[in-house]
Amino acid sequence: MWKFLLGAAVGYVLGARAGHERYEQLRRTYQRVADHPAVQGAAGVVRARVDEAVNGHRHADAAGEGARRRAGAVR
């Protein structure tokens, strides 16, 4: 527990010494990277894969059930 508190105190002091200028510099760098087209494209791919993993099975199950119903109605 003491190590955690010591680490938090050291981090706070170092962060306070870095000041607002360093914070703004880091924020601008983050924004520039986040707005880069390659990063945006990769984020879109990741979002699509997550959406497919979360919702894809539901859509596939619903489509399969509809096909089974139609096949039964034709017979």
Buried (B, 14 or more C-beta within 10 A) or exposed (E): EEEEEEEEEEEEEEEEEEEEEEEEEEEEEEEEEEEEEEEEEEEEEEEEEEEEEEEEEEEEEEEEEEEEEEEEEEE
